[in-house]
């Protein structure tokens, strides 16, 4: 251990390096957090000991050596002796002798594992299957999905493109008694009418020139399970008639078949169009509309549930870290503000595309403004600090008010959800009431 009793008494890891990056001091907490003994650490290059996510491209201590300025509360991950990833919070400073000559650097680091575990437990409260959300609209949907899954009634899910209609359909299937059977998805807008008909109902060998063998339709493939018909508003009037018959009689007639085939299928449909409006315009059959409209789910656009964006970002960043073998920590404060401001015409799918673009440009550490697609940079990168500050305050105000609404005004519960002390929440609310930015 370090010979300094003061260093060994504190809970934060502390180490010092010389100008060649060799470790010269390594306290007891550093041993505990890293799993590396002091004797093994002293004299080695710090990057070899810590194997941190920021060592190669964004070393906080290296930045301090370059700028002469300390770094405070930089988040990163280190790899301990057992090969486990440990989240840490880092602060750095220079070491100088009596003449002001730089003799090395010091870094303190705090183990954030327990904090991350608490965050994961909190996040799990706002995750349903693969769907993420804590907004009132999403929580209401989470509450009724198990009841919907218990029935066999036909479901219509309406929502703009990118809102996650198929995720909800899969959740309904996985919660139902049919979960051991197939979930079969068909995008009705992606196929021409004739091909869609053969895909749905199938055909018999010899039904037409190229039909050399029987082809089971999607209804038969989904027998006992769930058939998801996406963008059902795009099917032709003729196909609407055939689909109505299947839903009414629960039989399908493959092209060229002599006898109809019985099917036991739960049908879930989806549309990014207002089907009721299409019915009024005579573009969608009214009888079919009421047949599929037994249970109706309306998914909110992302701009209507902005408080879900931080949760979605955590999930998306974790996904791309896994797929691309990277260790990006998350998005910077400026990026979070910009993403909270954006209106997302492409909804969650657009948010995912934005982060995927950033992953291509970001080598490690935090996703910054210059990693975002060009169309998202100008407004946030004008150098207008006041505008950014106002946006940040507006975001904070929105998140606080949303949390209070979810907990019916209970400030203790809202503070716990937001991860802040109740007294801090009181201060922020008081500042908002007084119209000042200081909290």
C-alpha positions as a Markdown table, in Angstrom:
| # | Residue | x | y | z |
|---|---|---|---|---|
| 1 | Unk | 0.0 | 0.0 | 0.0 |
| 2 | Unk | 1.0 | 3.7 | -0.2 |
| 3 | Unk | 3.1 | 4.7 | 2.8 |
| 4 | Unk | 1.0 | 7.8 | 3.3 |
| 5 | Unk | -1.7 | 7.1 | 6.0 |
| 6 | Unk | -3.9 | 10.0 | 4.8 |
| 7 | Unk | -4.0 | 8.6 | 1.3 |
| 8 | Unk | -4.8 | 5.2 | 2.5 |
| 9 | Unk | -7.7 | 6.4 | 4.7 |
| 10 | Unk | -9.8 | 7.9 | 2.0 |
| 11 | Unk | -12.4 | 6.0 | 0.0 |
| 12 | Unk | -11.3 | 7.3 | -3.4 |
| 13 | Unk | -8.5 | 5.7 | -5.5 |
| 14 | Unk | -5.5 | 7.9 | -5.8 |
| 15 | Unk | -2.4 | 7.5 | -7.9 |
| 16 | Unk | 0.5 | 9.7 | -9.1 |
| 17 | Unk | 2.7 | 9.5 | -12.2 |
| 18 | Unk | 6.0 | 11.0 | -13.2 |
| 19 | Unk | 6.4 | 12.8 | -16.6 |
| 20 | Unk | 7.0 | 9.5 | -18.3 |
| 21 | Unk | 3.5 | 8.2 | -17.1 |
| 22 | Unk | 5.0 | 5.7 | -14.7 |
| 23 | Unk | 3.0 | 5.2 | -11.5 |
| 24 | Unk | 4.8 | 6.5 | -8.4 |
| 25 | Unk | 2.0 | 6.3 | -5.8 |
| 26 | Unk | -0.9 | 3.9 | -5.5 |
| 27 | Unk | -3.2 | 4.0 | -2.4 |
| 28 | Unk | -5.3 | 1.3 | -0.7 |
| 29 | Unk | -8.6 | 2.4 | -2.4 |
| 30 | Unk | -6.8 | 2.2 | -5.8 |
| 31 | Unk | -5.8 | -1.4 | -5.0 |
| 32 | Unk | -9.4 | -2.3 | -3.9 |
| 33 | Unk | -11.1 | -0.8 | -7.0 |
| 34 | Unk | -8.6 | -2.1 | -9.6 |
| 35 | Unk | -7.7 | -5.4 | -8.0 |
| 36 | Unk | -4.1 | -4.6 | -8.7 |
| 37 | Unk | -1.6 | -4.7 | -5.8 |
| 38 | Unk | 0.5 | -1.6 | -5.2 |
| 39 | Unk | 3.8 | -3.5 | -5.8 |
| 40 | Unk | 2.5 | -4.5 | -9.2 |
| 41 | Unk | 1.4 | -1.0 | -10.1 |
| 42 | Unk | 4.4 | 1.0 | -9.1 |
| 43 | Unk | 6.7 | 1.7 | -12.0 |
| 44 | Unk | 4.2 | 0.6 | -14.7 |
| 45 | Unk | 2.6 | 2.9 | -17.2 |
| 46 | Unk | -0.8 | 4.0 | -15.9 |
| 47 | Unk | -2.6 | 3.0 | -19.1 |
| 48 | Unk | -1.3 | -0.6 | -18.7 |
| 49 | Unk | -2.8 | -0.8 | -15.2 |
| 50 | Unk | -6.1 | 0.9 | -15.8 |
| 51 | Unk | -7.0 | -0.1 | -19.4 |
| 52 | Unk | -9.6 | 2.7 | -19.3 |
| 53 | Unk | -12.0 | 3.6 | -22.1 |
| 54 | Unk | -10.4 | 7.1 | -22.3 |
| 55 | Unk | -6.7 | 6.1 | -22.1 |
| 56 | Unk | -6.1 | 6.0 | -25.8 |
| 57 | Unk | -8.0 | 9.0 | -27.2 |
| 58 | Unk | -9.2 | 11.2 | -24.3 |
| 59 | Unk | -7.0 | 10.7 | -21.3 |
| 60 | Unk | -8.0 | 13.2 | -18.6 |
| 61 | Unk | -4.5 | 13.3 | -17.1 |
| 62 | Unk | -2.9 | 13.8 | -20.5 |
| 63 | Unk | -5.2 | 16.8 | -21.1 |
| 64 | Unk | -4.2 | 18.2 | -17.8 |
| 65 | Unk | -0.5 | 17.9 | -18.7 |
| 66 | Unk | -1.3 | 19.6 | -22.0 |
| 67 | Unk | -3.4 | 22.5 | -20.8 |
| 68 | Unk | -2.1 | 22.9 | -17.3 |
| 69 | Unk | -5.7 | 22.9 | -16.0 |
| 70 | Unk | -7.3 | 20.3 | -13.7 |
| 71 | Unk | -10.1 | 18.0 | -14.9 |
| 72 | Unk | -13.0 | 17.4 | -12.6 |
| 73 | Unk | -15.6 | 14.6 | -12.6 |
| 74 | Unk | -14.8 | 13.0 | -15.9 |
| 75 | Unk | -16.7 | 9.7 | -16.3 |
| 76 | Unk | -14.9 | 6.7 | -17.8 |
| 77 | Unk | -14.6 | 2.9 | -17.4 |
| 78 | Unk | -11.6 | 1.0 | -16.3 |
| 79 | Unk | -10.9 | -2.8 | -16.6 |
| 80 | Unk | -10.0 | -4.4 | -13.2 |
| 81 | Unk | -7.7 | -7.3 | -12.7 |
| 82 | Unk | -10.6 | -9.7 | -13.1 |
| 83 | Unk | -11.4 | -8.3 | -16.6 |
| 84 | Unk | -14.6 | -6.5 | -15.3 |
| 85 | Unk | -15.6 | -3.1 | -16.5 |
| 86 | Unk | -15.8 | -0.6 | -13.6 |
| 87 | Unk | -17.4 | 2.8 | -14.1 |
| 88 | Unk | -15.4 | 5.6 | -12.4 |
| 89 | Unk | -15.5 | 9.3 | -11.9 |
| 90 | Unk | -12.0 | 10.9 | -12.4 |
| 91 | Unk | -10.4 | 14.2 | -11.4 |
| 92 | Unk | -6.8 | 15.2 | -12.3 |
| 93 | Unk | -4.3 | 17.8 | -11.4 |
| 94 | Unk | -0.5 | 18.6 | -11.9 |
| 95 | Unk | 2.2 | 18.0 | -9.3 |
| 96 | Unk | 4.8 | 20.8 | -9.0 |
| 97 | Unk | 7.9 | 21.3 | -6.9 |
| 98 | Unk | 8.7 | 24.4 | -4.8 |
| 99 | Unk | 10.0 | 26.2 | -7.9 |
| 100 | Unk | 6.7 | 25.6 | -9.9 |
| 101 | Unk | 8.3 | 22.9 | -12.1 |
| 102 | Unk | 5.9 | 20.1 | -13.1 |
| 103 | Unk | 7.1 | 16.9 | -11.6 |
| 104 | Unk | 4.1 | 14.7 | -12.5 |
| 105 | Unk | 0.4 | 14.4 | -12.1 |
| 106 | Unk | -2.2 | 13.1 | -9.7 |
| 107 | Unk | -5.5 | 11.4 | -10.5 |
| 108 | Unk | -8.3 | 10.5 | -8.1 |
| 109 | Unk | -11.1 | 8.1 | -9.1 |
| 110 | Unk | -14.3 | 7.0 | -7.5 |
| 111 | Unk | -16.0 | 3.7 | -8.1 |
| 112 | Unk | -19.5 | 4.3 | -9.5 |
| 113 | Unk | -20.6 | 0.7 | -9.6 |
| 114 | Unk | -23.2 | 1.0 | -6.9 |
| 115 | Unk | -24.6 | 4.2 | -8.5 |
| 116 | Unk | -24.8 | 2.5 | -11.9 |
| 117 | Unk | -26.6 | -0.5 | -10.4 |
| 118 | Unk | -29.1 | 1.9 | -8.8 |
| 119 | Unk | -29.6 | 3.6 | -12.2 |
| 120 | Unk | -30.1 | 0.2 | -13.9 |
| 121 | Unk | -32.7 | -0.8 | -11.3 |
| 122 | Unk | -34.5 | 2.5 | -11.8 |
| 123 | Unk | -34.3 | 2.1 | -15.6 |
| 124 | Unk | -35.8 | -1.4 | -15.3 |
| 125 | Unk | -38.9 | 0.1 | -13.9 |
| 126 | Unk | -39.4 | 1.9 | -17.2 |
| 127 | Unk | -38.7 | -1.0 | -19.5 |
| 128 | Unk | -41.4 | -3.3 | -20.8 |
| 129 | Unk | -40.1 | -6.2 | -23.0 |
| 130 | Unk | -37.9 | -4.2 | -25.5 |
| 131 | Unk | -39.9 | -1.0 | -25.1 |
| 132 | Unk | -38.5 | 1.9 | -23.1 |
| 133 | Unk | -40.5 | 4.8 | -21.6 |
| 134 | Unk | -41.4 | 6.6 | -18.4 |
| 135 | Unk | -43.7 | 9.2 | -19.8 |
| 136 | Unk | -47.4 | 9.0 | -18.7 |
| 137 | Unk | -48.5 | 7.9 | -22.2 |
| 138 | Unk | -46.0 | 5.0 | -22.2 |
| 139 | Unk | -46.8 | 4.0 | -18.6 |
| 140 | Unk | -50.5 | 3.8 | -19.5 |
| 141 | Unk | -49.7 | 1.5 | -22.4 |
| 142 | Unk | -47.4 | -0.7 | -20.2 |
| 143 | Unk | -50.3 | -1.1 | -17.7 |
| 144 | Unk | -52.8 | -2.4 | -20.3 |
| 145 | Unk | -50.5 | -4.6 | -22.5 |
| 146 | Unk | -50.7 | -7.7 | -20.2 |
| 147 | Unk | -54.5 | -7.5 | -20.2 |
| 148 | Unk | -54.5 | -7.1 | -24.0 |
| 149 | Unk | -52.1 | -10.1 | -24.3 |
| 150 | Unk | -54.5 | -12.3 | -22.3 |
| 151 | Unk | -57.2 | -12.1 | -24.9 |
| 152 | Unk | -57.4 | -13.3 | -28.5 |
| 153 | Unk | -59.1 | -10.1 | -29.8 |
| 154 | Unk | -57.7 | -8.4 | -32.9 |
| 155 | Unk | -55.6 | -5.3 | -32.2 |
| 156 | Unk | -55.0 | -2.2 | -34.2 |
| 157 | Unk | -51.9 | -0.2 | -33.4 |
| 158 | Unk | -51.7 | 3.3 | -34.9 |
| 159 | Unk | -48.7 | 5.5 | -34.8 |
| 160 | Unk | -46.3 | 7.4 | -37.0 |
| 161 | Unk | -43.4 | 5.6 | -38.7 |
| 162 | Unk | -40.6 | 4.8 | -36.2 |
| 163 | Unk | -42.8 | 4.8 | -33.0 |
| 164 | Unk | -42.2 | 1.1 | -32.4 |
| 165 | Unk | -45.4 | -0.5 | -33.6 |
| 166 | Unk | -43.8 | -3.9 | -34.2 |
| 167 | Unk | -42.2 | -3.8 | -30.8 |
| 168 | Unk | -45.6 | -3.5 | -29.2 |
| 169 | Unk | -47.0 | -6.3 | -31.4 |
| 170 | Unk | -44.1 | -8.6 | -30.4 |
| 171 | Unk | -44.7 | -7.7 | -26.7 |
| 172 | Unk | -48.3 | -8.7 | -27.0 |
| 173 | Unk | -47.3 | -12.0 | -28.5 |
| 174 | Unk | -44.6 | -12.7 | -25.9 |
| 175 | Unk | -47.0 | -12.1 | -23.1 |
| 176 | Unk | -49.7 | -14.2 | -24.5 |
| 177 | Unk | -50.5 | -17.9 | -24.3 |
| 178 | Unk | -49.3 | -18.1 | -27.9 |
| 179 | Unk | -45.8 | -17.2 | -27.1 |
| 180 | Unk | -44.4 | -20.7 | -27.8 |
| 181 | Unk | -45.8 | -20.5 | -31.4 |
| 182 | Unk | -44.6 | -18.3 | -34.2 |
| 183 | Unk | -44.8 | -14.5 | -34.5 |
| 184 | Unk | -45.0 | -13.8 | -38.2 |
| 185 | Unk | -44.7 | -10.2 | -39.5 |
| 186 | Unk | -45.8 | -9.0 | -42.9 |
| 187 | Unk | -45.3 | -5.4 | -44.2 |
| 188 | Unk | -48.3 | -4.9 | -46.4 |
| 189 | Unk | -46.9 | -1.8 | -48.0 |
| 190 | Unk | -43.7 | -3.5 | -49.2 |
| 191 | Unk | -45.3 | -6.0 | -51.6 |
| 192 | Unk | -47.4 | -5.6 | -54.8 |
| 193 | Unk | -51.0 | -6.8 | -54.4 |
| 194 | Unk | -50.7 | -10.1 | -56.3 |
| 195 | Unk | -47.5 | -11.1 | -54.4 |
| 196 | Unk | -49.0 | -10.0 | -51.0 |
| 197 | Unk | -52.0 | -12.2 | -51.7 |
| 198 | Unk | -49.9 | -15.3 | -52.3 |
| 199 | Unk | -47.7 | -14.5 | -49.3 |
| 200 | Unk | -50.8 | -14.2 | -47.0 |
| 201 | Unk | -52.8 | -17.1 | -48.3 |
| 202 | Unk | -50.3 | -19.4 | -50.1 |
| 203 | Unk | -50.9 | -21.5 | -53.1 |
| 204 | Unk | -51.1 | -25.1 | -54.3 |
| 205 | Unk | -48.7 | -26.8 | -56.8 |
| 206 | Unk | -50.0 | -26.2 | -60.3 |
| 207 | Unk | -52.1 | -23.2 | -59.4 |
| 208 | Unk | -50.1 | -21.2 | -62.0 |
| 209 | Unk | -47.2 | -21.8 | -64.3 |
| 210 | Unk | -44.3 | -21.4 | -61.8 |
| 211 | Unk | -46.1 | -23.1 | -58.9 |
| 212 | Unk | -44.1 | -26.3 | -58.8 |
| 213 | Unk | -44.9 | -27.1 | -55.2 |
| 214 | Unk | -47.2 | -26.0 | -52.4 |
| 215 | Unk | -46.4 | -22.8 | -50.6 |
| 216 | Unk | -48.0 | -22.2 | -47.2 |
| 217 | Unk | -49.2 | -18.7 | -46.6 |
| 218 | Unk | -48.3 | -16.5 | -43.6 |
| 219 | Unk | -51.7 | -17.3 | -42.0 |
| 220 | Unk | -50.9 | -21.0 | -42.0 |
| 221 | Unk | -47.3 | -20.4 | -40.8 |
| 222 | Unk | -48.6 | -18.4 | -37.9 |
| 223 | Unk | -51.2 | -21.1 | -36.9 |
| 224 | Unk | -51.4 | -21.1 | -33.1 |
| 225 | Unk | -49.4 | -17.9 | -32.9 |
| 226 | Unk | -49.6 | -14.3 | -33.9 |
| 227 | Unk | -49.7 | -12.7 | -37.4 |
| 228 | Unk | -48.7 | -9.0 | -37.5 |
| 229 | Unk | -50.0 | -7.1 | -40.5 |
| 230 | Unk | -48.0 | -3.9 | -40.7 |
| 231 | Unk | -49.3 | -0.9 | -42.7 |
| 232 | Unk | -52.6 | -2.5 | -43.3 |
| 233 | Unk | -54.0 | 0.8 | -44.6 |
| 234 | Unk | -52.1 | 0.2 | -47.9 |
| 235 | Unk | -53.8 | -3.0 | -49.0 |
| 236 | Unk | -56.2 | -2.9 | -52.0 |
| 237 | Unk | -60.0 | -3.1 | -51.8 |
| 238 | Unk | -60.0 | -6.6 | -53.3 |
| 239 | Unk | -57.5 | -7.9 | -50.8 |
| 240 | Unk | -59.5 | -6.2 | -48.0 |
| 241 | Unk | -62.5 | -8.4 | -48.9 |
| 242 | Unk | -60.4 | -11.6 | -48.7 |
| 243 | Unk | -58.9 | -10.5 | -45.4 |
| 244 | Unk | -62.3 | -9.7 | -44.0 |
| 245 | Unk | -63.5 | -13.3 | -44.8 |
| 246 | Unk | -60.5 | -14.8 | -43.1 |
| 247 | Unk | -61.0 | -12.8 | -39.9 |
| 248 | Unk | -64.7 | -13.6 | -39.9 |
| 249 | Unk | -64.5 | -17.3 | -40.7 |
| 250 | Unk | -61.0 | -18.2 | -39.5 |
| 251 | Unk | -60.3 | -20.1 | -42.7 |
| 252 | Unk | -57.9 | -19.4 | -45.6 |
| 253 | Unk | -58.2 | -20.5 | -49.2 |
| 254 | Unk | -54.8 | -21.0 | -50.9 |
| 255 | Unk | -54.8 | -20.2 | -54.6 |
| 256 | Unk | -55.7 | -23.5 | -56.4 |
| 257 | Unk | -57.0 | -25.2 | -53.3 |
| 258 | Unk | -60.2 | -27.2 | -53.3 |
| 259 | Unk | -60.9 | -27.0 | -49.6 |
| 260 | Unk | -60.4 | -24.1 | -47.2 |
| 261 | Unk | -57.8 | -24.4 | -44.5 |
| 262 | Unk | -58.7 | -23.7 | -40.8 |
| 263 | Unk | -56.3 | -21.4 | -38.9 |
| 264 | Unk | -56.1 | -20.4 | -35.3 |
| 265 | Unk | -54.3 | -17.1 | -35.5 |
| 266 | Unk | -54.3 | -13.9 | -33.3 |
| 267 | Unk | -54.1 | -11.0 | -35.7 |
| 268 | Unk | -52.4 | -7.7 | -34.7 |
| 269 | Unk | -52.5 | -4.9 | -37.3 |
| 270 | Unk | -50.7 | -1.6 | -37.5 |
| 271 | Unk | -50.9 | 1.6 | -39.6 |
| 272 | Unk | -49.2 | 4.9 | -39.8 |
| 273 | Unk | -52.3 | 6.3 | -41.4 |
| 274 | Unk | -55.6 | 7.3 | -39.8 |
| 275 | Unk | -57.8 | 4.4 | -40.8 |
| 276 | Unk | -61.0 | 6.1 | -39.6 |
| 277 | Unk | -60.2 | 8.9 | -42.0 |
| 278 | Unk | -59.6 | 6.4 | -44.8 |
| 279 | Unk | -63.0 | 4.9 | -44.1 |
| 280 | Unk | -64.6 | 8.3 | -44.4 |
| 281 | Unk | -62.8 | 8.8 | -47.7 |
| 282 | Unk | -64.0 | 5.5 | -49.0 |
| 283 | Unk | -60.5 | 4.1 | -49.2 |
| 284 | Unk | -60.8 | 1.4 | -46.5 |
| 285 | Unk | -63.8 | -0.9 | -45.9 |
| 286 | Unk | -65.8 | 0.1 | -42.9 |
| 287 | Unk | -66.6 | -3.6 | -42.0 |
| 288 | Unk | -63.0 | -4.5 | -42.1 |
| 289 | Unk | -62.1 | -1.4 | -40.0 |
| 290 | Unk | -64.4 | -2.5 | -37.2 |
| 291 | Unk | -63.2 | -6.1 | -37.4 |
| 292 | Unk | -59.6 | -5.1 | -36.7 |
| 293 | Unk | -60.5 | -2.2 | -34.4 |
| 294 | Unk | -61.6 | -4.4 | -31.5 |
| 295 | Unk | -58.6 | -3.2 | -29.4 |
| 296 | Unk | -57.0 | 0.1 | -30.4 |
| 297 | Unk | -53.6 | 1.3 | -29.3 |
| 298 | Unk | -52.4 | 4.8 | -30.2 |
| 299 | Unk | -48.6 | 5.2 | -29.9 |
| 300 | Unk | -47.3 | 8.7 | -29.1 |
| 301 | Unk | -44.7 | 10.4 | -31.3 |
| 302 | Unk | -41.3 | 10.9 | -29.6 |
| 303 | Unk | -41.8 | 14.7 | -29.5 |
| 304 | Unk | -44.8 | 14.0 | -27.3 |
| 305 | Unk | -42.7 | 12.1 | -24.8 |
| 306 | Unk | -39.4 | 13.9 | -24.6 |
| 307 | Unk | -38.8 | 12.7 | -21.0 |
| 308 | Unk | -38.1 | 9.3 | -22.5 |
| 309 | Unk | -35.2 | 10.5 | -24.6 |
| 310 | Unk | -32.5 | 10.0 | -21.9 |
| 311 | Unk | -33.7 | 6.5 | -21.3 |
| 312 | Unk | -33.8 | 5.7 | -25.0 |
| 313 | Unk | -30.3 | 7.2 | -25.4 |
| 314 | Unk | -28.9 | 4.9 | -22.7 |
| 315 | Unk | -30.4 | 1.9 | -24.4 |
| 316 | Unk | -29.3 | 2.9 | -27.9 |
| 317 | Unk | -25.7 | 3.7 | -26.8 |
| 318 | Unk | -25.5 | 0.3 | -25.0 |
| 319 | Unk | -26.7 | -1.4 | -28.2 |
| 320 | Unk | -24.2 | 0.2 | -30.5 |
| 321 | Unk | -21.4 | -0.3 | -28.0 |
| 322 | Unk | -22.2 | -4.0 | -28.1 |
| 323 | Unk | -22.6 | -4.2 | -31.9 |
| 324 | Unk | -19.5 | -2.2 | -32.7 |
| 325 | Unk | -17.2 | -3.2 | -29.9 |
| 326 | Unk | -16.8 | 0.3 | -28.6 |
| 327 | Unk | -17.0 | 1.8 | -25.1 |
| 328 | Unk | -18.6 | 5.2 | -25.6 |
| 329 | Unk | -19.8 | 6.5 | -22.3 |
| 330 | Unk | -22.8 | 8.5 | -23.5 |
| 331 | Unk | -23.7 | 12.0 | -24.9 |
| 332 | Unk | -22.4 | 15.3 | -23.6 |
| 333 | Unk | -24.6 | 17.8 | -21.9 |
| 334 | Unk | -24.7 | 20.0 | -25.0 |
| 335 | Unk | -25.7 | 17.0 | -27.2 |
| 336 | Unk | -28.4 | 16.1 | -24.7 |
| 337 | Unk | -29.9 | 19.6 | -24.9 |
| 338 | Unk | -29.8 | 19.5 | -28.7 |
| 339 | Unk | -31.5 | 16.0 | -28.8 |
| 340 | Unk | -34.1 | 17.1 | -26.3 |
| 341 | Unk | -35.0 | 20.1 | -28.6 |
| 342 | Unk | -35.3 | 18.2 | -31.8 |
| 343 | Unk | -38.8 | 17.3 | -33.1 |
| 344 | Unk | -38.0 | 13.9 | -34.5 |
| 345 | Unk | -40.2 | 13.5 | -37.6 |
| 346 | Unk | -38.8 | 10.0 | -37.8 |
| 347 | Unk | -39.4 | 9.3 | -34.1 |
| 348 | Unk | -37.4 | 6.7 | -32.2 |
| 349 | Unk | -35.9 | 5.3 | -35.5 |
| 350 | Unk | -34.5 | 8.8 | -36.3 |
| 351 | Unk | -33.0 | 9.0 | -32.8 |
| 352 | Unk | -31.3 | 5.7 | -33.3 |
| 353 | Unk | -30.0 | 6.8 | -36.7 |
| 354 | Unk | -28.6 | 10.0 | -35.2 |
| 355 | Unk | -26.7 | 8.0 | -32.6 |
| 356 | Unk | -25.4 | 5.4 | -35.2 |
| 357 | Unk | -24.0 | 8.4 | -37.2 |
| 358 | Unk | -22.3 | 9.7 | -34.1 |
| 359 | Unk | -20.8 | 6.3 | -33.4 |
| 360 | Unk | -19.1 | 6.3 | -36.7 |
| 361 | Unk | -17.3 | 9.6 | -35.9 |
| 362 | Unk | -16.8 | 9.2 | -32.1 |
| 363 | Unk | -13.8 | 7.0 | -31.2 |
| 364 | Unk | -14.5 | 6.9 | -27.5 |
| 365 | Unk | -15.5 | 9.0 | -24.4 |
| 366 | Unk | -18.5 | 11.2 | -24.9 |
| 367 | Unk | -20.5 | 11.9 | -28.1 |
| 368 | Unk | -20.1 | 15.7 | -28.7 |
| 369 | Unk | -21.9 | 18.1 | -31.0 |
| 370 | Unk | -19.4 | 17.7 | -33.9 |
| 371 | Unk | -20.3 | 14.0 | -34.0 |
| 372 | Unk | -24.0 | 14.6 | -34.8 |
| 373 | Unk | -25.3 | 14.7 | -38.3 |
| 374 | Unk | -24.7 | 18.2 | -40.0 |
| 375 | Unk | -28.4 | 19.2 | -39.9 |
| 376 | Unk | -28.4 | 18.9 | -36.1 |
| 377 | Unk | -25.2 | 20.9 | -35.5 |
| 378 | Unk | -25.8 | 24.5 | -36.5 |
| 379 | Unk | -28.4 | 25.5 | -33.9 |
| 380 | Unk | -26.5 | 24.0 | -31.0 |
| 381 | Unk | -23.0 | 25.0 | -32.3 |
| 382 | Unk | -23.4 | 28.7 | -33.0 |
| 383 | Unk | -21.5 | 29.6 | -29.8 |
| 384 | Unk | -24.6 | 31.2 | -28.3 |
| 385 | Unk | -24.1 | 30.3 | -24.7 |
| 386 | Unk | -27.2 | 32.0 | -23.5 |
| 387 | Unk | -29.3 | 30.0 | -26.0 |
| 388 | Unk | -27.8 | 26.7 | -24.8 |
| 389 | Unk | -28.2 | 27.6 | -21.2 |
| 390 | Unk | -31.9 | 28.5 | -21.7 |
| 391 | Unk | -32.4 | 25.2 | -23.5 |
| 392 | Unk | -30.8 | 23.3 | -20.6 |
| 393 | Unk | -33.0 | 25.1 | -18.1 |
| 394 | Unk | -36.1 | 24.3 | -20.2 |
| 395 | Unk | -35.1 | 20.7 | -20.4 |
| 396 | Unk | -34.6 | 20.5 | -16.6 |
| 397 | Unk | -37.9 | 22.2 | -16.0 |
| 398 | Unk | -39.7 | 19.8 | -18.3 |
| 399 | Unk | -38.2 | 16.7 | -16.6 |
| 400 | Unk | -39.0 | 18.0 | -13.1 |
| 401 | Unk | -42.6 | 18.8 | -13.9 |
| 402 | Unk | -43.1 | 15.4 | -15.7 |
| 403 | Unk | -41.7 | 13.6 | -12.6 |
| 404 | Unk | -44.0 | 15.5 | -10.3 |
| 405 | Unk | -47.0 | 14.7 | -12.5 |
| 406 | Unk | -46.2 | 11.0 | -12.5 |
| 407 | Unk | -46.1 | 11.0 | -8.7 |
| 408 | Unk | -49.1 | 13.2 | -8.2 |
| 409 | Unk | -47.1 | 16.1 | -6.8 |
| 410 | Unk | -45.2 | 13.9 | -4.3 |
| 411 | Unk | -41.8 | 15.7 | -4.2 |
| 412 | Unk | -40.0 | 13.0 | -2.2 |
| 413 | Unk | -40.8 | 10.3 | -4.8 |
| 414 | Unk | -40.1 | 12.7 | -7.7 |
| 415 | Unk | -36.7 | 13.5 | -6.3 |
| 416 | Unk | -35.9 | 9.8 | -5.8 |
| 417 | Unk | -36.8 | 9.1 | -9.4 |
| 418 | Unk | -34.7 | 12.1 | -10.7 |
| 419 | Unk | -31.7 | 10.9 | -8.6 |
| 420 | Unk | -31.5 | 14.2 | -6.6 |
| 421 | Unk | -32.0 | 15.1 | -2.9 |
| 422 | Unk | -35.4 | 16.5 | -1.9 |
| 423 | Unk | -33.8 | 19.7 | -0.8 |
| 424 | Unk | -32.2 | 20.1 | -4.2 |
| 425 | Unk | -35.6 | 19.6 | -5.8 |
| 426 | Unk | -37.1 | 22.3 | -3.5 |
| 427 | Unk | -34.4 | 24.7 | -4.5 |
| 428 | Unk | -34.9 | 24.1 | -8.2 |
| 429 | Unk | -38.6 | 24.5 | -7.9 |
| 430 | Unk | -38.2 | 27.7 | -5.9 |
| 431 | Unk | -35.8 | 29.0 | -8.6 |
| 432 | Unk | -38.3 | 28.2 | -11.3 |
| 433 | Unk | -41.0 | 30.0 | -9.4 |
| 434 | Unk | -38.8 | 33.1 | -9.1 |
| 435 | Unk | -37.9 | 33.0 | -12.8 |
| 436 | Unk | -34.1 | 32.7 | -12.1 |
| 437 | Unk | -31.7 | 30.2 | -13.6 |
| 438 | Unk | -29.9 | 29.6 | -10.3 |
| 439 | Unk | -30.8 | 26.4 | -8.4 |
